[in-house]
Amino acid sequence: MSVDPTATDCGRPEKDIDGLLRTFFQAQLPQPWPKFQPPAITHRLPSRRPLMRSRLALAASVALLAFGHWFMTSNPTDEAALSGGGPLSAGREKLAPGDNKYLLKESLLQEAKQPTKYLIEVYERK
């Protein structure tokens, strides 16, 4: 028994699929095609202030950009902005790797107009 390599699972050749699909979809179209009916014309009243809304949106976006620039460029390390008046810091504590005898405390310190410092403190557990 030989199998035709161009046949699909339905037993029809693949070349015939385009013709079948074209016939099916053309049968779904209305015959004859309906004539074009333009939509009814409606008259719209002109706006009293056509540019007012767009000008307000432009002014709000420029104000938001100016405020965002000012906020992002303000110095967050100002002494007045800090709650304690000291440097900014962040840290964590963990056990030394492979040893439960020591405790490591790692910290990042950022003082006003100074480079960030990485501080490691080692404590012996009791």
MOPAC internal coordinates of N, CA, C and O (Angstrom, degrees):
PM7 1SCF
backbone

  N    0.0000 0     0.00 0     0.00 0    0    0    0
  C    1.4385 1     0.00 0     0.00 0    1    0    0
  C    1.5203 1   107.71 1     0.00 0    2    1    0
  O    1.2310 1   120.45 1   -49.34 1    3    2    1
  N    1.3190 1   116.75 1   130.66 1    3    2    1
  C    1.4623 1   121.01 1   179.33 1    5    3    2
  C    1.5315 1   109.61 1  -110.23 1    6    5    3
  O    1.2310 1   121.32 1   -32.65 1    7    6    5
  N    1.3416 1   115.08 1   147.35 1    7    6    5
  C    1.4600 1   120.89 1  -178.65 1    9    7    6
  C    1.5149 1   108.26 1  -113.19 1   10    9    7
  O    1.2310 1   121.22 1   -47.55 1   11   10    9
  N    1.3378 1   115.26 1   132.45 1   11   10    9
  C    1.4651 1   120.32 1   178.47 1   13   11   10
  C    1.5300 1   108.44 1   -74.84 1   14   13   11
  O    1.2310 1   118.60 1   -60.29 1   15   14   13
  N    1.3503 1   120.27 1   119.71 1   15   14   13
  C    1.4658 1   121.40 1  -177.21 1   17   15   14
  C    1.5239 1   113.73 1   -67.52 1   18   17   15
  O    1.2310 1   119.28 1   162.22 1   19   18   17
  N    1.3402 1   118.99 1   -17.78 1   19   18   17
  C    1.4707 1   120.90 1  -179.93 1   21   19   18
  C    1.5215 1   111.78 1   -91.58 1   22   21   19
  O    1.2310 1   119.92 1   178.05 1   23   22   21
  N    1.3181 1   117.76 1    -1.95 1   23   22   21
  C    1.4662 1   119.95 1  -178.31 1   25   23   22
  C    1.5226 1   110.04 1   -82.95 1   26   25   23
  O    1.2310 1   121.01 1   -34.80 1   27   26   25
  N    1.3207 1   115.68 1   145.20 1   27   26   25
  C    1.4622 1   121.10 1   176.44 1   29   27   26
  C    1.5174 1   108.12 1   -91.09 1   30   29   27
  O    1.2310 1   120.39 1     4.03 1   31   30   29
  N    1.3306 1   116.87 1  -175.97 1   31   30   29
  C    1.4576 1   121.15 1   179.93 1   33   31   30
  C    1.5264 1   112.12 1   -62.60 1   34   33   31
  O    1.2310 1   120.33 1   154.18 1   35   34   33
  N    1.3447 1   116.98 1   -25.82 1   35   34   33
  C    1.4656 1   120.57 1  -178.85 1   37   35   34
  C    1.5166 1   112.17 1   -81.94 1   38   37   35
  O    1.2310 1   119.92 1   171.98 1   39   38   37
  N    1.3110 1   117.76 1    -8.02 1   39   38   37
  C    1.4471 1   120.59 1  -179.18 1   41   39   38
  C    1.5116 1   112.81 1    91.80 1   42   41   39
  O    1.2310 1   119.48 1   178.77 1   43   42   41
  N    1.3503 1   118.59 1    -1.23 1   43   42   41
  C    1.4607 1   121.25 1   178.51 1   45   43   42
  C    1.5241 1   108.75 1   -93.52 1   46   45   43
  O    1.2310 1   119.53 1   -31.34 1   47   46   45
  N    1.2951 1   118.49 1   148.66 1   47   46   45
  C    1.4675 1   120.40 1   175.82 1   49   47   46
  C    1.5266 1   110.39 1   -66.10 1   50   49   47
  O    1.2310 1   120.50 1   -29.57 1   51   50   49
  N    1.3320 1   116.65 1   150.43 1   51   50   49
  C    1.4637 1   120.46 1  -178.69 1   53   51   50
  C    1.5157 1   112.19 1   -64.53 1   54   53   51
  O    1.2310 1   119.64 1   150.50 1   55   54   53
  N    1.3071 1   118.30 1   -29.50 1   55   54   53
  C    1.4621 1   121.65 1  -179.10 1   57   55   54
  C    1.5178 1   111.27 1   -63.83 1   58   57   55
  O    1.2310 1   119.58 1   154.71 1   59   58   57
  N    1.3175 1   118.41 1   -25.29 1   59   58   57
  C    1.4563 1   122.36 1  -177.10 1   61   59   58
  C    1.5272 1   112.30 1   -80.22 1   62   61   59
  O    1.2310 1   119.32 1   165.41 1   63   62   61
  N    1.3427 1   118.90 1   -14.59 1   63   62   61
  C    1.4704 1   121.63 1  -176.85 1   65   63   62
  C    1.5180 1   110.78 1   -62.90 1   66   65   63
  O    1.2310 1   119.76 1   137.63 1   67   66   65
  N    1.3314 1   118.06 1   -42.37 1   67   66   65
  C    1.4607 1   120.44 1   178.81 1   69   67   66
  C    1.5215 1   111.41 1   -59.94 1   70   69   67
  O    1.2310 1   120.58 1   137.78 1   71   70   69
  N    1.3067 1   116.50 1   -42.22 1   71   70   69
  C    1.4638 1   119.90 1   179.27 1   73   71   70
  C    1.5240 1   111.75 1   -65.60 1   74   73   71
  O    1.2310 1   120.34 1   139.07 1   75   74   73
  N    1.3297 1   116.95 1   -40.93 1   75   74   73
  C    1.4703 1   120.08 1   178.22 1   77   75   74
  C    1.5241 1   111.71 1   -63.75 1   78   77   75
  O    1.2310 1   120.51 1   135.77 1   79   78   77
  N    1.3197 1   116.63 1   -44.23 1   79   78   77
  C    1.4642 1   119.87 1   179.22 1   81   79   78
  C    1.5271 1   111.89 1   -64.96 1   82   81   79
  O    1.2310 1   120.13 1   137.95 1   83   82   81
  N    1.3230 1   117.36 1   -42.05 1   83   82   81
  C    1.4673 1   120.91 1   177.97 1   85   83   82
  C    1.5142 1   110.56 1   -60.93 1   86   85   83
  O    1.2310 1   119.88 1   135.95 1   87   86   85
  N    1.3127 1   117.83 1   -44.05 1   87   86   85
  C    1.4670 1   121.72 1   179.89 1   89   87   86
  C    1.5310 1   110.87 1   -64.00 1   90   89   87
  O    1.2310 1   120.41 1   137.28 1   91   90   89
  N    1.3234 1   116.82 1   -42.72 1   91   90   89
  C    1.4575 1   120.36 1  -179.54 1   93   91   90
  C    1.5284 1   111.49 1   -62.79 1   94   93   91
  O    1.2310 1   120.41 1   130.47 1   95   94   93
  N    1.3212 1   116.83 1   -49.53 1   95   94   93
  C    1.4645 1   119.16 1  -175.66 1   97   95   94
  C    1.5179 1   112.32 1   -71.76 1   98   97   95
  O    1.2310 1   119.43 1   147.52 1   99   98   97
  N    1.3171 1   118.70 1   -32.48 1   99   98   97
  C    1.4543 1   119.67 1   175.87 1  101   99   98
  C    1.5210 1   111.34 1   -69.01 1  102  101   99
  O    1.2310 1   120.16 1   151.26 1  103  102  101
  N    1.3350 1   117.29 1   -28.74 1  103  102  101
  C    1.4675 1   120.00 1   176.18 1  105  103  102
  C    1.5251 1   111.09 1   -70.06 1  106  105  103
  O    1.2310 1   119.59 1   157.04 1  107  106  105
  N    1.3363 1   118.39 1   -22.96 1  107  106  105
  C    1.4607 1   122.25 1   179.64 1  109  107  106
  C    1.5287 1   112.28 1   -80.30 1  110  109  107
  O    1.2310 1   119.81 1   161.33 1  111  110  109
  N    1.3336 1   117.96 1   -18.67 1  111  110  109
  C    1.4643 1   121.42 1  -178.92 1  113  111  110
  C    1.5332 1   110.07 1   -77.09 1  114  113  111
  O    1.2310 1   120.33 1   -34.67 1  115  114  113
  N    1.3428 1   116.98 1   145.33 1  115  114  113
  C    1.4718 1   119.03 1   178.35 1  117  115  114
  C    1.5302 1   110.91 1   -70.48 1  118  117  115
  O    1.2310 1   121.07 1   -37.63 1  119  118  117
  N    1.3207 1   115.56 1   142.37 1  119  118  117
  C    1.4612 1   122.34 1   178.46 1  121  119  118
  C    1.5172 1   108.50 1  -123.45 1  122  121  119
  O    1.2310 1   116.85 1   -57.95 1  123  122  121
  N    1.2749 1   123.59 1   122.05 1  123  122  121
  C    1.4576 1   128.22 1    -8.76 1  125  123  122
  C    1.5294 1   110.09 1   -74.89 1  126  125  123
  O    1.2310 1   122.13 1   -16.74 1  127  126  125
  N    1.3280 1   113.52 1   163.26 1  127  126  125
  C    1.4630 1   119.58 1  -179.46 1  129  127  126
  C    1.5344 1   108.99 1   -67.66 1  130  129  127
  O    1.2310 1   119.86 1   -45.31 1  131  130  129
  N    1.3623 1   117.88 1   134.69 1  131  130  129
  C    1.4737 1   119.02 1  -177.97 1  133  131  130
  C    1.5295 1   111.93 1   -66.40 1  134  133  131
  O    1.2310 1   121.11 1   -29.80 1  135  134  133
  N    1.3531 1   115.49 1   150.20 1  135  134  133
  C    1.4596 1   120.34 1   179.87 1  137  135  134
  C    1.5216 1   109.81 1   -75.19 1  138  137  135
  O    1.2310 1   121.29 1   -26.48 1  139  138  137
  N    1.3191 1   115.14 1   153.52 1  139  138  137
  C    1.4607 1   121.62 1  -178.48 1  141  139  138
  C    1.5225 1   110.52 1   -69.12 1  142  141  139
  O    1.2310 1   120.80 1   -50.44 1  143  142  141
  N    1.3182 1   116.07 1   129.56 1  143  142  141
  C    1.4550 1   122.95 1   175.50 1  145  143  142
  C    1.5318 1   107.60 1  -114.38 1  146  145  143
  O    1.2310 1   119.62 1   -73.93 1  147  146  145
  N    1.3334 1   118.33 1   106.07 1  147  146  145
  C    1.4628 1   118.69 1  -179.21 1  149  147  146
  C    1.5306 1   110.45 1   -67.57 1  150  149  147
  O    1.2310 1   120.13 1   -30.62 1  151  150  149
  N    1.3160 1   117.36 1   149.38 1  151  150  149
  C    1.4576 1   119.64 1   178.95 1  153  151  150
  C    1.5223 1   110.89 1   -68.47 1  154  153  151
  O    1.2310 1   121.28 1   -24.94 1  155  154  153
  N    1.3191 1   115.15 1   155.06 1  155  154  153
  C    1.4618 1   119.94 1   179.86 1  157  155  154
  C    1.5153 1   109.57 1   -65.98 1  158  157  155
  O    1.2310 1   120.74 1   -38.21 1  159  158  157
  N    1.3286 1   116.20 1   141.79 1  159  158  157
  C    1.4613 1   121.18 1  -178.59 1  161  159  158
  C    1.5253 1   108.82 1   -83.22 1  162  161  159
  O    1.2310 1   121.05 1   -52.55 1  163  162  161
  N    1.3150 1   115.60 1   127.45 1  163  162  161
  C    1.4598 1   120.69 1   177.19 1  165  163  162
  C    1.5186 1   108.07 1  -116.49 1  166  165  163
  O    1.2310 1   120.83 1   -39.32 1  167  166  165
  N    1.2989 1   116.01 1   140.68 1  167  166  165
  C    1.4609 1   121.09 1   179.71 1  169  167  166
  C    1.5175 1   108.47 1   -96.68 1  170  169  167
  O    1.2310 1   121.66 1   -51.91 1  171  170  169
  N    1.3189 1   114.43 1   128.09 1  171  170  169
  C    1.4500 1   120.46 1  -179.32 1  173  171  170
  C    1.5233 1   108.88 1  -102.82 1  174  173  171
  O    1.2310 1   120.93 1   -44.49 1  175  174  173
  N    1.3074 1   115.83 1   135.51 1  175  174  173
  C    1.4513 1   119.40 1   178.54 1  177  175  174
  C    1.5216 1   109.47 1   -71.90 1  178  177  175
  O    1.2310 1   120.11 1   -44.03 1  179  178  177
  N    1.3306 1   117.40 1   135.97 1  179  178  177
  C    1.4579 1   119.05 1   179.63 1  181  179  178
  C    1.5298 1   110.14 1   -68.29 1  182  181  179
  O    1.2310 1   121.32 1   -34.82 1  183  182  181
  N    1.3130 1   115.08 1   145.18 1  183  182  181
  C    1.4491 1   121.48 1   179.58 1  185  183  182
  C    1.5241 1   109.47 1   -71.61 1  186  185  183
  O    1.2310 1   120.76 1   -36.79 1  187  186  185
  N    1.3270 1   116.16 1   143.21 1  187  186  185
  C    1.4651 1   119.91 1  -179.18 1  189  187  186
  C    1.5166 1   110.68 1   -70.15 1  190  189  187
  O    1.2310 1   120.18 1   142.88 1  191  190  189
  N    1.3176 1   117.27 1   -37.12 1  191  190  189
  C    1.4625 1   121.54 1  -179.41 1  193  191  190
  C    1.5340 1   108.49 1  -129.10 1  194  193  191
  O    1.2310 1   119.96 1   -97.19 1  195  194  193
  N    1.3182 1   117.69 1    82.81 1  195  194  193
  C    1.4676 1   119.41 1  -173.65 1  197  195  194
  C    1.5272 1   114.05 1   -66.43 1  198  197  195
  O    1.2310 1   119.31 1   150.08 1  199  198  197
  N    1.3177 1   118.92 1   -29.92 1  199  198  197
  C    1.4561 1   120.43 1  -176.12 1  201  199  198
  C    1.5210 1   113.40 1   -98.83 1  202  201  199
  O    1.2310 1   119.92 1   173.34 1  203  202  201
  N    1.3230 1   117.76 1    -6.66 1  203  202  201
  C    1.4614 1   120.45 1  -174.45 1  205  203  202
  C    1.5307 1   112.42 1   -62.09 1  206  205  203
  O    1.2310 1   120.27 1   135.58 1  207  206  205
  N    1.3192 1   117.10 1   -44.42 1  207  206  205
  C    1.4674 1   120.94 1  -178.07 1  209  207  206
  C    1.5261 1   111.54 1   -65.56 1  210  209  207
  O    1.2310 1   120.43 1   137.47 1  211  210  209
  N    1.3166 1   116.78 1   -42.53 1  211  210  209
  C    1.4625 1   119.23 1  -179.53 1  213  211  210
  C    1.5291 1   110.98 1   -70.46 1  214  213  211
  O    1.2310 1   120.02 1   146.00 1  215  214  213
  N    1.3347 1   117.56 1   -34.00 1  215  214  213
  C    1.4638 1   119.35 1   177.32 1  217  215  214
  C    1.5215 1   111.28 1   -67.80 1  218  217  215
  O    1.2310 1   120.24 1   141.53 1  219  218  217
  N    1.3172 1   117.15 1   -38.47 1  219  218  217
  C    1.4622 1   120.00 1   176.94 1  221  219  218
  C    1.5358 1   111.09 1   -64.56 1  222  221  219
  O    1.2310 1   120.35 1   138.96 1  223  222  221
  N    1.3231 1   116.94 1   -41.04 1  223  222  221
  C    1.4676 1   120.36 1   178.07 1  225  223  222
  C    1.5341 1   110.31 1   -64.02 1  226  225  223
  O    1.2310 1   120.06 1   139.63 1  227  226  225
  N    1.3138 1   117.49 1   -40.37 1  227  226  225
  C    1.4606 1   121.26 1   178.20 1  229  227  226
  C    1.5260 1   110.80 1   -64.69 1  230  229  227
  O    1.2310 1   120.15 1   135.65 1  231  230  229
  N    1.3324 1   117.32 1   -44.35 1  231  230  229
  C    1.4652 1   120.83 1   179.69 1  233  231  230
  C    1.5291 1   110.89 1   -63.48 1  234  233  231
  O    1.2310 1   120.12 1   139.75 1  235  234  233
  N    1.3363 1   117.37 1   -40.25 1  235  234  233
  C    1.4697 1   120.28 1   179.44 1  237  235  234
  C    1.5218 1   110.86 1   -66.17 1  238  237  235
  O    1.2310 1   119.64 1   140.15 1  239  238  237
  N    1.3315 1   118.29 1   -39.85 1  239  238  237
  C    1.4667 1   120.20 1  -179.33 1  241  239  238
  C    1.5242 1   111.24 1   -69.83 1  242  241  239
  O    1.2310 1   119.62 1   143.08 1  243  242  241
  N    1.3387 1   118.34 1   -36.92 1  243  242  241
  C    1.4655 1   120.81 1   177.27 1  245  243  242
  C    1.5234 1   109.75 1   -67.07 1  246  245  243
  O    1.2310 1   120.06 1   138.82 1  247  246  245
  N    1.3454 1   117.49 1   -41.18 1  247  246  245
  C    1.4643 1   120.50 1   177.77 1  249  247  246
  C    1.5256 1   110.73 1   -62.93 1  250  249  247
  O    1.2310 1   120.00 1   138.80 1  251  250  249
  N    1.3274 1   117.61 1   -41.20 1  251  250  249
  C    1.4606 1   121.27 1   178.59 1  253  251  250
  C    1.5260 1   110.96 1   -64.31 1  254  253  251
  O    1.2310 1   119.90 1   138.54 1  255  254  253
  N    1.3157 1   117.80 1   -41.46 1  255  254  253
  C    1.4660 1   120.84 1   177.15 1  257  255  254
  C    1.5316 1   111.31 1   -63.83 1  258  257  255
  O    1.2310 1   120.07 1   137.77 1  259  258  257
  N    1.3337 1   117.48 1   -42.23 1  259  258  257
  C    1.4632 1   120.11 1   179.93 1  261  259  258
  C    1.5250 1   110.81 1   -66.00 1  262  261  259
  O    1.2310 1   120.15 1   136.90 1  263  262  261
  N    1.3249 1   117.32 1   -43.10 1  263  262  261
  C    1.4628 1   120.44 1   178.87 1  265  263  262
  C    1.5265 1   110.43 1   -65.20 1  266  265  263
  O    1.2310 1   119.74 1   137.93 1  267  266  265
  N    1.3321 1   118.10 1   -42.07 1  267  266  265
  C    1.4585 1   121.62 1   178.81 1  269  267  266
  C    1.5174 1   111.77 1   -62.30 1  270  269  267
  O    1.2310 1   120.33 1   139.54 1  271  270  269
  N    1.3256 1   116.97 1   -40.46 1  271  270  269
  C    1.4666 1   120.31 1   177.95 1  273  271  270
  C    1.5216 1   110.17 1   -65.02 1  274  273  271
  O    1.2310 1   120.26 1   134.54 1  275  274  273
  N    1.3240 1   117.10 1   -45.46 1  275  274  273
  C    1.4663 1   120.36 1   179.28 1  277  275  274
  C    1.5297 1   110.57 1   -62.19 1  278  277  275
  O    1.2310 1   120.33 1   137.59 1  279  278  277
  N    1.3346 1   116.97 1   -42.41 1  279  278  277
  C    1.4628 1   120.79 1  -177.83 1  281  279  278
  C    1.5260 1   111.42 1   -66.22 1  282  281  279
  O    1.2310 1   120.42 1   137.58 1  283  282  281
  N    1.3308 1   116.80 1   -42.42 1  283  282  281
  C    1.4643 1   120.12 1  -177.28 1  285  283  282
  C    1.5326 1   112.49 1   -73.63 1  286  285  283
  O    1.2310 1   119.55 1   152.92 1  287  286  285
  N    1.3281 1   118.46 1   -27.08 1  287  286  285
  C    1.4546 1   119.87 1  -178.35 1  289  287  286
  C    1.5171 1   112.86 1   -93.93 1  290  289  287
  O    1.2310 1   119.59 1   173.54 1  291  290  289
  N    1.3277 1   118.39 1    -6.46 1  291  290  289
  C    1.4596 1   119.52 1   177.65 1  293  291  290
  C    1.5241 1   108.08 1   -67.87 1  294  293  291
  O    1.2310 1   120.40 1   -30.89 1  295  294  293
  N    1.3034 1   116.85 1   149.11 1  295  294  293
  C    1.4606 1   122.39 1  -174.28 1  297  295  294
  C    1.5350 1   109.78 1   -82.27 1  298  297  295
  O    1.2310 1   119.00 1   -71.08 1  299  298  297
  N    1.3305 1   119.51 1   108.92 1  299  298  297
  C    1.4569 1   120.30 1  -178.19 1  301  299  298
  C    1.5218 1   112.81 1   -73.94 1  302  301  299
  O    1.2310 1   119.70 1   171.76 1  303  302  301
  N    1.3350 1   118.17 1    -8.24 1  303  302  301
  C    1.4615 1   120.01 1  -179.67 1  305  303  302
  C    1.5158 1   111.44 1   -97.45 1  306  305  303
  O    1.2310 1   120.13 1  -166.22 1  307  306  305
  N    1.3418 1   117.35 1    13.78 1  307  306  305
  C    1.4625 1   119.85 1   174.92 1  309  307  306
  C    1.5132 1   109.64 1   -56.29 1  310  309  307
  O    1.2310 1   120.50 1   -40.51 1  311  310  309
  N    1.3056 1   116.65 1   139.49 1  311  310  309
  C    1.4635 1   120.42 1  -179.39 1  313  311  310
  C    1.5251 1   110.62 1   -61.91 1  314  313  311
  O    1.2310 1   119.82 1   144.72 1  315  314  313
  N    1.3378 1   117.95 1   -35.28 1  315  314  313
  C    1.4651 1   120.45 1  -178.64 1  317  315  314
  C    1.5255 1   111.16 1   -70.84 1  318  317  315
  O    1.2310 1   120.01 1   151.74 1  319  318  317
  N    1.3250 1   117.58 1   -28.26 1  319  318  317
  C    1.4535 1   120.58 1  -177.64 1  321  319  318
  C    1.5197 1   112.33 1   -78.07 1  322  321  319
  O    1.2310 1   120.32 1   158.84 1  323  322  321
  N    1.3141 1   117.00 1   -21.16 1  323  322  321
  C    1.4543 1   120.26 1  -178.62 1  325  323  322
  C    1.5141 1   110.45 1   -82.33 1  326  325  323
  O    1.2310 1   120.35 1   -36.52 1  327  326  325
  N    1.3195 1   116.93 1   143.48 1  327  326  325
  C    1.4560 1   120.15 1  -178.20 1  329  327  326
  C    1.5144 1   111.99 1   -68.63 1  330  329  327
  O    1.2310 1   119.75 1   138.83 1  331  330  329
  N    1.2959 1   118.07 1   -41.17 1  331  330  329
  C    1.4578 1   121.23 1  -177.89 1  333  331  330
  C    1.5094 1   113.13 1   -94.48 1  334  333  331
  O    1.2310 1   119.70 1   172.21 1  335  334  333
  N    1.3179 1   118.18 1    -7.79 1  335  334  333
  C    1.4449 1   120.95 1  -178.59 1  337  335  334
  C    1.5207 1   113.14 1    80.34 1  338  337  335
  O    1.2310 1   119.46 1  -179.52 1  339  338  337
  N    1.3316 1   118.64 1     0.48 1  339  338  337
  C    1.4591 1   122.17 1  -178.31 1  341  339  338
  C    1.5112 1   111.46 1  -104.38 1  342  341  339
  O    1.2310 1   120.67 1    13.63 1  343  342  341
  N    1.3374 1   116.32 1  -166.37 1  343  342  341
  C    1.4639 1   119.88 1  -179.04 1  345  343  342
  C    1.5272 1   111.70 1   -73.01 1  346  345  343
  O    1.2310 1   121.25 1   -22.04 1  347  346  345
  N    1.3262 1   115.21 1   157.96 1  347  346  345
  C    1.4645 1   120.95 1   173.07 1  349  347  346
  C    1.5138 1   108.14 1   -74.99 1  350  349  347
  O    1.2310 1   120.25 1   -38.00 1  351  350  349
  N    1.3441 1   117.13 1   142.00 1  351  350  349
  C    1.4590 1   119.15 1   178.44 1  353  351  350
  C    1.5129 1   110.26 1  -148.81 1  354  353  351
  O    1.2310 1   121.32 1   -25.51 1  355  354  353
  N    1.3192 1   115.09 1   154.49 1  355  354  353
  C    1.4636 1   122.64 1   175.14 1  357  355  354
  C    1.5161 1   106.22 1  -144.78 1  358  357  355
  O    1.2310 1   120.45 1   -36.89 1  359  358  357
  N    1.3205 1   116.75 1   143.11 1  359  358  357
  C    1.4534 1   117.65 1  -178.22 1  361  359  358
  C    1.5085 1   112.76 1  -159.12 1  362  361  359
  O    1.2310 1   121.25 1    -6.31 1  363  362  361
  N    1.3354 1   115.22 1   173.69 1  363  362  361
  C    1.4665 1   122.90 1   176.96 1  365  363  362
  C    1.5192 1   108.82 1  -152.48 1  366  365  363
  O    1.2310 1   121.73 1   -21.83 1  367  366  365
  N    1.3101 1   114.30 1   158.17 1  367  366  365
  C    1.4609 1   120.06 1   176.97 1  369  367  366
  C    1.5173 1   108.51 1  -119.18 1  370  369  367
  O    1.2310 1   120.69 1   -37.68 1  371  370  369
  N    1.3287 1   116.28 1   142.32 1  371  370  369
  C    1.4638 1   120.72 1   178.01 1  373  371  370
  C    1.5193 1   109.30 1  -154.98 1  374  373  371
  O    1.2310 1   121.57 1   -15.59 1  375  374  373
  N    1.3194 1   114.60 1   164.41 1  375  374  373
  C    1.4650 1   120.03 1   176.87 1  377  375  374
  C    1.5155 1   109.17 1   -79.44 1  378  377  375
  O    1.2310 1   120.77 1   -32.28 1  379  378  377
  N    1.3119 1   116.14 1   147.72 1  379  378  377
  C    1.4564 1   120.61 1   177.30 1  381  379  378
  C    1.5271 1   108.59 1   -63.30 1  382  381  379
  O    1.2310 1   119.66 1   -36.94 1  383  382  381
  N    1.3394 1   118.26 1   143.06 1  383  382  381
  C    1.4577 1   120.60 1  -177.76 1  385  383  382
  C    1.5269 1   112.08 1   -62.36 1  386  385  383
  O    1.2310 1   120.59 1   -52.64 1  387  386  385
  N    1.3273 1   116.48 1   127.36 1  387  386  385
  C    1.4546 1   122.46 1   176.62 1  389  387  386
  C    1.5133 1   113.96 1    73.82 1  390  389  387
  O    1.2310 1   119.92 1  -172.77 1  391  390  389
  N    1.3352 1   117.76 1     7.23 1  391  390  389
  C    1.4601 1   119.33 1  -176.49 1  393  391  390
  C    1.5229 1   108.90 1  -146.91 1  394  393  391
  O    1.2310 1   120.12 1   -60.30 1  395  394  393
  N    1.3151 1   117.38 1   119.70 1  395  394  393
  C    1.4574 1   121.43 1   177.88 1  397  395  394
  C    1.5166 1   111.57 1   -88.52 1  398  397  395
  O    1.2310 1   120.04 1  -172.73 1  399  398  397
  N    1.3036 1   117.54 1     7.27 1  399  398  397
  C    1.4498 1   122.18 1  -175.37 1  401  399  398
  C    1.5308 1   112.24 1   -84.38 1  402  401  399
  O    1.2310 1   120.42 1   153.79 1  403  402  401
  N    1.3350 1   116.81 1   -26.21 1  403  402  401
  C    1.4593 1   121.06 1  -175.39 1  405  403  402
  C    1.5279 1   110.71 1  -121.38 1  406  405  403
  O    1.2310 1   121.33 1   -31.54 1  407  406  405
  N    1.3258 1   115.07 1   148.46 1  407  406  405
  C    1.4549 1   123.01 1   176.71 1  409  407  406
  C    1.5247 1   107.72 1  -115.00 1  410  409  407
  O    1.2310 1   120.59 1   -51.03 1  411  410  409
  N    1.3256 1   116.47 1   128.97 1  411  410  409
  C    1.4656 1   121.35 1   178.86 1  413  411  410
  C    1.5199 1   109.18 1  -102.94 1  414  413  411
  O    1.2310 1   120.64 1   -43.44 1  415  414  413
  N    1.3117 1   116.39 1   136.56 1  415  414  413
  C    1.4603 1   121.46 1   173.90 1  417  415  414
  C    1.5216 1   106.56 1  -121.05 1  418  417  415
  O    1.2310 1   120.58 1   -64.46 1  419  418  417
  N    1.3382 1   116.50 1   115.54 1  419  418  417
  C    1.4556 1   122.24 1  -178.98 1  421  419  418
  C    1.5276 1   108.50 1  -105.94 1  422  421  419
  O    1.2310 1   120.20 1   -42.77 1  423  422  421
  N    1.3241 1   117.21 1   137.23 1  423  422  421
  C    1.4630 1   121.95 1  -178.46 1  425  423  422
  C    1.5125 1   110.63 1  -141.71 1  426  425  423
  O    1.2310 1   120.98 1   -31.07 1  427  426  425
  N    1.3245 1   115.74 1   148.93 1  427  426  425
  C    1.4566 1   123.17 1   170.01 1  429  427  426
  C    1.5221 1   106.49 1  -112.23 1  430  429  427
  O    1.2310 1   119.83 1   -52.58 1  431  430  429
  N    1.3119 1   117.93 1   127.42 1  431  430  429
  C    1.4571 1   122.71 1   179.73 1  433  431  430
  C    1.5183 1   109.27 1  -116.45 1  434  433  431
  O    1.2310 1   120.54 1   -47.96 1  435  434  433
  N    1.3366 1   116.57 1   132.04 1  435  434  433
  C    1.4598 1   121.24 1   178.09 1  437  435  434
  C    1.5216 1   108.04 1  -128.50 1  438  437  435
  O    1.2310 1   120.38 1   -73.35 1  439  438  437
  N    1.3164 1   116.88 1   106.65 1  439  438  437
  C    1.4530 1   122.35 1   176.81 1  441  439  438
  C    1.5204 1   108.79 1   -95.13 1  442  441  439
  O    1.2310 1   120.64 1   -20.07 1  443  442  441
  N    1.3225 1   116.38 1   159.93 1  443  442  441
  C    1.4628 1   121.52 1  -176.95 1  445  443  442
  C    1.5222 1   110.81 1   -56.52 1  446  445  443
  O    1.2310 1   120.74 1   -54.61 1  447  446  445
  N    1.3199 1   116.19 1   125.39 1  447  446  445
  C    1.4656 1   124.66 1   175.92 1  449  447  446
  C    1.5314 1   113.54 1    53.89 1  450  449  447
  O    1.2310 1   120.70 1  -145.42 1  451  450  449
  N    1.3236 1   116.26 1    34.58 1  451  450  449
  C    1.4658 1   122.52 1   177.99 1  453  451  450
  C    1.5333 1   108.19 1  -127.78 1  454  453  451
  O    1.2310 1   120.02 1   -23.09 1  455  454  453
  N    1.3391 1   117.57 1   156.91 1  455  454  453
  C    1.4646 1   119.05 1   176.05 1  457  455  454
  C    1.5356 1   111.07 1   -68.56 1  458  457  455
  O    1.2310 1   120.79 1   -25.11 1  459  458  457
  N    1.3026 1   116.09 1   154.89 1  459  458  457
  C    1.4579 1   121.43 1   179.43 1  461  459  458
  C    1.5319 1   109.32 1   -70.15 1  462  461  459
  O    1.2310 1   121.11 1   -40.64 1  463  462  461
  N    1.3388 1   115.48 1   139.36 1  463  462  461
  C    1.4618 1   120.86 1   179.91 1  465  463  462
  C    1.5195 1   108.83 1  -112.19 1  466  465  463
  O    1.2310 1   120.67 1   -39.28 1  467  466  465
  N    1.3301 1   116.33 1   140.72 1  467  466  465
  C    1.4644 1   123.11 1   177.06 1  469  467  466
  C    1.5284 1   106.45 1  -107.77 1  470  469  467
  O    1.2310 1   120.54 1   -64.85 1  471  470  469
  N    1.3290 1   116.57 1   115.15 1  471  470  469
  C    1.4557 1   121.74 1  -174.52 1  473  471  470
  C    1.5271 1   109.26 1  -112.42 1  474  473  471
  O    1.2310 1   120.16 1   -51.32 1  475  474  473
  N    1.3362 1   117.29 1   128.68 1  475  474  473
  C    1.4615 1   122.80 1   176.04 1  477  475  474
  C    1.5268 1   107.67 1  -119.22 1  478  477  475
  O    1.2310 1   120.80 1   -57.86 1  479  478  477
  N    1.3279 1   116.08 1   122.14 1  479  478  477
  C    1.4529 1   121.16 1   177.50 1  481  479  478
  C    1.5211 1   107.74 1  -114.60 1  482  481  479
  O    1.2310 1   120.18 1   -43.53 1  483  482  481
  N    1.3185 1   117.26 1   136.47 1  483  482  481
  C    1.4638 1   122.82 1  -178.80 1  485  483  482
  C    1.5222 1   108.16 1  -115.45 1  486  485  483
  O    1.2310 1   120.51 1   -53.77 1  487  486  485
  N    1.3435 1   116.62 1   126.23 1  487  486  485
  C    1.4647 1   122.57 1   178.56 1  489  487  486
  C    1.5183 1   108.99 1  -120.95 1  490  489  487
  O    1.2310 1   120.94 1   -35.18 1  491  490  489
  N    1.3176 1   115.80 1   144.82 1  491  490  489
  C    1.4612 1   120.67 1   176.03 1  493  491  490
  C    1.5260 1   107.49 1   -87.08 1  494  493  491
  O    1.2310 1   121.40 1   -49.80 1  495  494  493
  N    1.3317 1   114.93 1   130.20 1  495  494  493
  C    1.4793 1   119.49 1   178.53 1  497  495  494
  C    1.5227 1   109.18 1   -76.49 1  498  497  495
  O    1.2310 1   121.10 1   -35.47 1  499  498  497
  N    1.3166 1   115.50 1   144.53 1  499  498  497
  C    1.4670 1   120.47 1   179.40 1  501  499  498
  C    1.5001 1   111.55 1  -104.77 1  502  501  499
  O    1.2310 1   120.10 1   180.00 1  503  502  501

